[in-house]
Amino acid sequence: MGSGKPDGDSSSPSDNPCISALEKGGARGEQLRVELSDGSSFFISALLAFRQSLKAGDPLSPEQVLLLQEESLRLEAEKKALGLLARAPHSVQALRRKLYQRRLPAQAVERAVDGLIAAGLLNDEDYAREWIQLRLRRHPEGKAALIAGLRQHGVDRETAERVTHELVSFPVELESARRLADKLRRRSACEAEELAERLRVRTFAPAVIAQLLEELSEL
Protein backbone atom coordinates (compact mmCIF):
# COMPACT_ATOMS: atom_id res chain seq x y z
CA MET A 1 0.00 0.00 0.00
CA GLY A 2 1.32 3.43 -0.87
CA SER A 3 0.79 6.77 0.76
CA GLY A 4 -2.71 8.19 1.03
CA LYS A 5 -5.88 6.20 1.44
CA PRO A 6 -5.92 2.59 0.25
CA ASP A 7 -7.27 1.84 -3.22
CA GLY A 8 -10.44 -0.12 -3.71
CA ASP A 9 -13.06 2.61 -3.19
CA SER A 10 -15.87 1.58 -5.55
CA SER A 11 -18.42 4.02 -4.07
CA SER A 12 -18.64 7.77 -4.07
CA PRO A 13 -17.36 9.42 -0.84
CA SER A 14 -20.86 10.58 0.10
CA ASP A 15 -22.06 6.97 0.16
CA ASN A 16 -19.41 5.85 2.61
CA PRO A 17 -19.27 6.29 6.38
CA CYS A 18 -16.64 8.66 7.72
CA ILE A 19 -14.18 8.19 10.53
CA SER A 20 -15.78 9.66 13.63
CA ALA A 21 -12.96 8.87 16.08
CA LEU A 22 -9.53 7.24 16.38
CA GLU A 23 -8.86 5.84 19.85
CA LYS A 24 -5.61 4.29 21.04
CA GLY A 25 -5.74 0.75 22.37
CA GLY A 26 -3.44 -2.05 23.39
CA ALA A 27 -0.88 -2.06 26.18
CA ARG A 28 1.47 0.34 24.37
CA GLY A 29 -1.00 2.17 22.21
CA GLU A 30 0.08 0.17 19.17
CA GLN A 31 -3.50 -0.39 18.02
CA LEU A 32 -6.15 2.12 17.06
CA ARG A 33 -9.88 1.64 17.26
CA VAL A 34 -11.38 3.28 14.18
CA GLU A 35 -14.98 4.29 14.80
CA LEU A 36 -17.14 5.09 11.79
CA SER A 37 -20.16 7.34 11.49
CA ASP A 38 -22.45 4.36 10.80
CA GLY A 39 -21.70 3.00 14.29
CA SER A 40 -19.28 0.29 13.16
CA SER A 41 -15.66 0.09 14.25
CA PHE A 42 -12.49 -1.90 13.59
CA PHE A 43 -8.90 -2.09 14.83
CA ILE A 44 -5.73 -1.38 12.88
CA SER A 45 -2.13 -0.73 13.84
CA ALA A 46 -1.26 2.81 14.89
CA LEU A 47 1.71 2.70 12.49
CA LEU A 48 -0.56 2.00 9.54
CA ALA A 49 -2.93 4.79 10.54
CA PHE A 50 0.07 7.15 10.62
CA ARG A 51 1.32 5.97 7.24
CA GLN A 52 -2.12 6.40 5.70
CA SER A 53 -2.65 9.79 7.41
CA LEU A 54 -6.05 8.69 8.66
CA LYS A 55 -8.05 11.35 10.48
CA ALA A 56 -11.55 12.07 11.65
CA GLY A 57 -13.83 12.97 8.76
CA ASP A 58 -12.14 10.72 6.19
CA PRO A 59 -14.68 8.58 4.32
CA LEU A 60 -13.89 4.86 4.05
CA SER A 61 -15.55 2.39 1.73
CA PRO A 62 -16.00 -1.25 2.77
CA GLU A 63 -13.18 -2.14 0.34
CA GLN A 64 -10.85 0.36 1.99
CA VAL A 65 -11.70 -0.95 5.44
CA LEU A 66 -10.86 -4.49 4.32
CA LEU A 67 -7.55 -3.39 2.81
CA LEU A 68 -6.63 -1.53 5.98
CA GLN A 69 -7.40 -4.56 8.12
CA GLU A 70 -5.39 -6.87 5.86
CA GLU A 71 -2.39 -4.55 5.82
CA SER A 72 -2.59 -4.11 9.58
CA LEU A 73 -2.45 -7.88 10.04
CA ARG A 74 0.52 -8.08 7.69
CA LEU A 75 2.36 -5.47 9.75
CA GLU A 76 1.55 -7.40 12.92
CA ALA A 77 2.92 -10.61 11.39
CA GLU A 78 6.02 -8.79 10.17
CA LYS A 79 6.63 -7.31 13.60
CA LYS A 80 6.36 -10.71 15.28
CA ALA A 81 8.62 -12.24 12.63
CA LEU A 82 11.30 -9.60 13.15
CA GLY A 83 11.10 -10.17 16.89
CA LEU A 84 11.69 -13.89 16.40
CA LEU A 85 14.59 -13.25 14.02
CA ALA A 86 16.15 -10.82 16.49
CA ARG A 87 16.27 -13.56 19.11
CA ALA A 88 17.62 -16.31 16.85
CA PRO A 89 18.10 -17.15 13.17
CA HIS A 90 15.26 -19.11 11.57
CA SER A 91 14.71 -21.02 8.37
CA VAL A 92 11.78 -19.89 6.24
CA GLN A 93 9.71 -22.91 7.24
CA ALA A 94 10.51 -22.61 10.94
CA LEU A 95 9.60 -18.91 11.01
CA ARG A 96 6.38 -19.53 9.09
CA ARG A 97 5.43 -22.31 11.53
CA LYS A 98 5.98 -20.09 14.57
CA LEU A 99 3.89 -17.30 13.07
CA TYR A 100 1.04 -19.71 12.41
CA GLN A 101 1.32 -20.89 16.03
CA ARG A 102 0.55 -17.32 17.03
CA ARG A 103 -2.83 -17.67 15.29
CA LEU A 104 -2.14 -15.05 12.65
CA PRO A 105 -4.17 -15.28 9.42
CA ALA A 106 -2.52 -17.27 6.64
CA GLN A 107 -2.56 -14.37 4.18
CA ALA A 108 -0.85 -12.06 6.69
CA VAL A 109 1.81 -14.67 7.48
CA GLU A 110 2.58 -15.40 3.83
CA ARG A 111 2.77 -11.72 2.89
CA ALA A 112 5.07 -10.99 5.83
CA VAL A 113 7.34 -13.94 5.05
CA ASP A 114 7.48 -13.04 1.36
CA GLY A 115 8.39 -9.48 2.27
CA LEU A 116 11.24 -10.57 4.54
CA ILE A 117 12.59 -12.88 1.84
CA ALA A 118 12.43 -10.08 -0.74
CA ALA A 119 14.24 -7.74 1.67
CA GLY A 120 17.02 -10.28 2.20
CA LEU A 121 16.20 -10.71 5.88
CA LEU A 122 15.16 -14.35 5.55
CA ASN A 123 17.27 -16.79 3.55
CA ASP A 124 17.60 -20.54 4.02
CA GLU A 125 21.09 -20.70 2.55
CA ASP A 126 22.40 -18.04 4.94
CA TYR A 127 20.63 -19.78 7.81
CA ALA A 128 22.16 -23.14 6.87
CA ARG A 129 25.67 -21.67 6.78
CA GLU A 130 25.32 -20.05 10.18
CA TRP A 131 23.73 -23.16 11.70
CA ILE A 132 26.48 -25.48 10.44
CA GLN A 133 29.28 -23.24 11.67
CA LEU A 134 27.72 -22.98 15.12
CA ARG A 135 26.91 -26.69 15.22
CA LEU A 136 30.46 -27.73 14.38
CA ARG A 137 31.79 -25.59 17.22
CA ARG A 138 29.36 -26.90 19.81
CA HIS A 139 28.61 -30.43 18.67
CA PRO A 140 31.12 -31.86 16.15
CA GLU A 141 29.53 -34.35 13.77
CA GLY A 142 29.68 -35.63 10.21
CA LYS A 143 27.88 -34.49 7.08
CA ALA A 144 24.90 -36.83 7.28
CA ALA A 145 24.06 -35.64 10.81
CA LEU A 146 24.45 -32.01 9.77
CA ILE A 147 22.14 -32.47 6.81
CA ALA A 148 19.58 -34.23 9.00
CA GLY A 149 19.79 -31.39 11.53
CA LEU A 150 19.14 -28.77 8.87
CA ARG A 151 16.19 -30.77 7.57
CA GLN A 152 14.72 -30.88 11.08
CA HIS A 153 15.00 -27.10 11.19
CA GLY A 154 12.98 -26.72 7.98
CA VAL A 155 15.71 -26.39 5.35
CA ASP A 156 14.93 -28.25 2.13
CA ARG A 157 17.13 -31.23 1.27
CA GLU A 158 18.77 -29.68 -1.79
CA THR A 159 19.89 -26.58 0.13
CA ALA A 160 20.96 -28.61 3.17
CA GLU A 161 23.10 -30.95 1.10
CA ARG A 162 24.63 -28.23 -1.07
CA VAL A 163 25.65 -25.97 1.82
CA THR A 164 26.92 -28.87 3.95
CA HIS A 165 29.12 -30.26 1.18
CA GLU A 166 30.38 -26.76 0.40
CA LEU A 167 31.35 -25.94 3.99
CA VAL A 168 32.42 -29.32 5.34
CA SER A 169 35.46 -30.39 3.35
CA PHE A 170 37.59 -33.37 4.34
CA PRO A 171 40.01 -31.19 6.40
CA VAL A 172 37.09 -29.50 8.17
CA GLU A 173 35.44 -32.81 9.01
CA LEU A 174 38.76 -34.28 10.13
CA GLU A 175 39.39 -31.35 12.46
CA SER A 176 35.88 -31.76 13.92
CA ALA A 177 36.58 -35.45 14.49
CA ARG A 178 39.85 -34.59 16.22
CA ARG A 179 38.10 -32.23 18.60
CA LEU A 180 35.44 -34.80 19.39
CA ALA A 181 38.06 -37.52 19.92
CA ASP A 182 40.01 -35.26 22.30
CA LYS A 183 36.84 -34.56 24.25
CA LEU A 184 35.91 -38.25 24.49
CA ARG A 185 39.40 -39.32 25.50
CA ARG A 186 39.54 -36.69 28.25
CA ARG A 187 36.33 -38.08 29.72
CA SER A 188 37.43 -41.70 29.68
CA ALA A 189 40.02 -43.97 28.17
CA CYS A 190 38.63 -44.99 24.80
CA GLU A 191 40.05 -47.90 22.87
CA ALA A 192 40.37 -47.40 19.13
CA GLU A 193 37.35 -49.57 18.37
CA GLU A 194 35.11 -47.73 20.82
CA LEU A 195 36.28 -44.36 19.57
CA ALA A 196 35.64 -45.39 15.97
CA GLU A 197 32.11 -46.48 16.85
CA ARG A 198 31.34 -43.17 18.55
CA LEU A 199 32.58 -41.31 15.50
CA ARG A 200 30.42 -43.48 13.25
CA VAL A 201 27.40 -42.66 15.38
CA ARG A 202 28.10 -38.98 14.71
CA THR A 203 28.18 -39.92 10.97
CA PHE A 204 31.81 -39.01 10.35
CA ALA A 205 33.02 -40.36 7.00
CA PRO A 206 34.93 -43.68 7.06
CA ALA A 207 37.96 -41.99 5.49
CA VAL A 208 37.95 -39.37 8.26
CA ILE A 209 37.73 -42.02 10.97
CA ALA A 210 40.54 -44.05 9.38
CA GLN A 211 42.78 -40.98 9.15
CA LEU A 212 42.11 -40.02 12.75
CA LEU A 213 42.83 -43.53 14.10
CA GLU A 214 46.06 -43.59 12.12
CA GLU A 215 47.11 -40.31 13.68
CA LEU A 216 46.29 -41.53 17.19
CA SER A 217 48.19 -44.76 16.66
CA GLU A 218 51.34 -42.76 15.97
CA LEU A 219 51.19 -40.87 19.27
C-alpha positions as CSV (number, residue, x, y, z in Angstrom):
1,M,0.0,0.0,0.0
2,G,1.3,3.4,-0.9
3,S,0.8,6.8,0.8
4,G,-2.7,8.2,1.0
5,K,-5.9,6.2,1.4
6,P,-5.9,2.6,0.2
7,D,-7.3,1.8,-3.2
8,G,-10.4,-0.1,-3.7
9,D,-13.1,2.6,-3.2
10,S,-15.9,1.6,-5.5
11,S,-18.4,4.0,-4.1
12,S,-18.6,7.8,-4.1
13,P,-17.4,9.4,-0.8
14,S,-20.9,10.6,0.1
15,D,-22.1,7.0,0.2
16,N,-19.4,5.9,2.6
17,P,-19.3,6.3,6.4
18,C,-16.6,8.7,7.7
19,I,-14.2,8.2,10.5
20,S,-15.8,9.7,13.6
21,A,-13.0,8.9,16.1
22,L,-9.5,7.2,16.4
23,E,-8.9,5.8,19.8
24,K,-5.6,4.3,21.0
25,G,-5.7,0.8,22.4
26,G,-3.4,-2.0,23.4
27,A,-0.9,-2.1,26.2
28,R,1.5,0.3,24.4
29,G,-1.0,2.2,22.2
30,E,0.1,0.2,19.2
31,Q,-3.5,-0.4,18.0
32,L,-6.2,2.1,17.1
33,R,-9.9,1.6,17.3
34,V,-11.4,3.3,14.2
35,E,-15.0,4.3,14.8
36,L,-17.1,5.1,11.8
37,S,-20.2,7.3,11.5
38,D,-22.5,4.4,10.8
39,G,-21.7,3.0,14.3
40,S,-19.3,0.3,13.2
41,S,-15.7,0.1,14.2
42,F,-12.5,-1.9,13.6
43,F,-8.9,-2.1,14.8
44,I,-5.7,-1.4,12.9
45,S,-2.1,-0.7,13.8
46,A,-1.3,2.8,14.9
47,L,1.7,2.7,12.5
48,L,-0.6,2.0,9.5
49,A,-2.9,4.8,10.5
50,F,0.1,7.1,10.6
51,R,1.3,6.0,7.2
52,Q,-2.1,6.4,5.7
53,S,-2.6,9.8,7.4
54,L,-6.0,8.7,8.7
55,K,-8.0,11.3,10.5
56,A,-11.6,12.1,11.6
57,G,-13.8,13.0,8.8
58,D,-12.1,10.7,6.2
59,P,-14.7,8.6,4.3
60,L,-13.9,4.9,4.1
61,S,-15.5,2.4,1.7
62,P,-16.0,-1.3,2.8
63,E,-13.2,-2.1,0.3
64,Q,-10.9,0.4,2.0
65,V,-11.7,-1.0,5.4
66,L,-10.9,-4.5,4.3
67,L,-7.5,-3.4,2.8
68,L,-6.6,-1.5,6.0
69,Q,-7.4,-4.6,8.1
70,E,-5.4,-6.9,5.9
71,E,-2.4,-4.5,5.8
72,S,-2.6,-4.1,9.6
73,L,-2.5,-7.9,10.0
74,R,0.5,-8.1,7.7
75,L,2.4,-5.5,9.7
76,E,1.5,-7.4,12.9
77,A,2.9,-10.6,11.4
78,E,6.0,-8.8,10.2
79,K,6.6,-7.3,13.6
80,K,6.4,-10.7,15.3
81,A,8.6,-12.2,12.6
82,L,11.3,-9.6,13.2
83,G,11.1,-10.2,16.9
84,L,11.7,-13.9,16.4
85,L,14.6,-13.3,14.0
86,A,16.2,-10.8,16.5
87,R,16.3,-13.6,19.1
88,A,17.6,-16.3,16.9
89,P,18.1,-17.2,13.2
90,H,15.3,-19.1,11.6
91,S,14.7,-21.0,8.4
92,V,11.8,-19.9,6.2
93,Q,9.7,-22.9,7.2
94,A,10.5,-22.6,10.9
95,L,9.6,-18.9,11.0
96,R,6.4,-19.5,9.1
97,R,5.4,-22.3,11.5
98,K,6.0,-20.1,14.6
99,L,3.9,-17.3,13.1
100,Y,1.0,-19.7,12.4
101,Q,1.3,-20.9,16.0
102,R,0.6,-17.3,17.0
103,R,-2.8,-17.7,15.3
104,L,-2.1,-15.0,12.6
105,P,-4.2,-15.3,9.4
106,A,-2.5,-17.3,6.6
107,Q,-2.6,-14.4,4.2
108,A,-0.8,-12.1,6.7
109,V,1.8,-14.7,7.5
110,E,2.6,-15.4,3.8
111,R,2.8,-11.7,2.9
112,A,5.1,-11.0,5.8
113,V,7.3,-13.9,5.0
114,D,7.5,-13.0,1.4
115,G,8.4,-9.5,2.3
116,L,11.2,-10.6,4.5
117,I,12.6,-12.9,1.8
118,A,12.4,-10.1,-0.7
119,A,14.2,-7.7,1.7
120,G,17.0,-10.3,2.2
121,L,16.2,-10.7,5.9
122,L,15.2,-14.4,5.5
123,N,17.3,-16.8,3.6
124,D,17.6,-20.5,4.0
125,E,21.1,-20.7,2.5
126,D,22.4,-18.0,4.9
127,Y,20.6,-19.8,7.8
128,A,22.2,-23.1,6.9
129,R,25.7,-21.7,6.8
130,E,25.3,-20.0,10.2
131,W,23.7,-23.2,11.7
132,I,26.5,-25.5,10.4
133,Q,29.3,-23.2,11.7
134,L,27.7,-23.0,15.1
135,R,26.9,-26.7,15.2
136,L,30.5,-27.7,14.4
137,R,31.8,-25.6,17.2
138,R,29.4,-26.9,19.8
139,H,28.6,-30.4,18.7
140,P,31.1,-31.9,16.1
141,E,29.5,-34.3,13.8
142,G,29.7,-35.6,10.2
143,K,27.9,-34.5,7.1
144,A,24.9,-36.8,7.3
145,A,24.1,-35.6,10.8
146,L,24.5,-32.0,9.8
147,I,22.1,-32.5,6.8
148,A,19.6,-34.2,9.0
149,G,19.8,-31.4,11.5
150,L,19.1,-28.8,8.9
151,R,16.2,-30.8,7.6
152,Q,14.7,-30.9,11.1
153,H,15.0,-27.1,11.2
154,G,13.0,-26.7,8.0
155,V,15.7,-26.4,5.3
156,D,14.9,-28.3,2.1
157,R,17.1,-31.2,1.3
158,E,18.8,-29.7,-1.8
159,T,19.9,-26.6,0.1
160,A,21.0,-28.6,3.2
161,E,23.1,-31.0,1.1
162,R,24.6,-28.2,-1.1
163,V,25.6,-26.0,1.8
164,T,26.9,-28.9,3.9
165,H,29.1,-30.3,1.2
166,E,30.4,-26.8,0.4
167,L,31.4,-25.9,4.0
168,V,32.4,-29.3,5.3
169,S,35.5,-30.4,3.3
170,F,37.6,-33.4,4.3
171,P,40.0,-31.2,6.4
172,V,37.1,-29.5,8.2
173,E,35.4,-32.8,9.0
174,L,38.8,-34.3,10.1
175,E,39.4,-31.3,12.5
176,S,35.9,-31.8,13.9
177,A,36.6,-35.5,14.5
178,R,39.9,-34.6,16.2
179,R,38.1,-32.2,18.6
180,L,35.4,-34.8,19.4
181,A,38.1,-37.5,19.9
182,D,40.0,-35.3,22.3
183,K,36.8,-34.6,24.3
184,L,35.9,-38.2,24.5
185,R,39.4,-39.3,25.5
186,R,39.5,-36.7,28.3
187,R,36.3,-38.1,29.7
188,S,37.4,-41.7,29.7
189,A,40.0,-44.0,28.2
190,C,38.6,-45.0,24.8
191,E,40.1,-47.9,22.9
192,A,40.4,-47.4,19.1
193,E,37.3,-49.6,18.4
194,E,35.1,-47.7,20.8
195,L,36.3,-44.4,19.6
196,A,35.6,-45.4,16.0
197,E,32.1,-46.5,16.9
198,R,31.3,-43.2,18.6
199,L,32.6,-41.3,15.5
200,R,30.4,-43.5,13.2
201,V,27.4,-42.7,15.4
202,R,28.1,-39.0,14.7
203,T,28.2,-39.9,11.0
204,F,31.8,-39.0,10.4
205,A,33.0,-40.4,7.0
206,P,34.9,-43.7,7.1
207,A,38.0,-42.0,5.5
208,V,38.0,-39.4,8.3
209,I,37.7,-42.0,11.0
210,A,40.5,-44.0,9.4
211,Q,42.8,-41.0,9.2
212,L,42.1,-40.0,12.8
213,L,42.8,-43.5,14.1
214,E,46.1,-43.6,12.1
215,E,47.1,-40.3,13.7
216,L,46.3,-41.5,17.2
217,S,48.2,-44.8,16.7
218,E,51.3,-42.8,16.0
219,L,51.2,-40.9,19.3
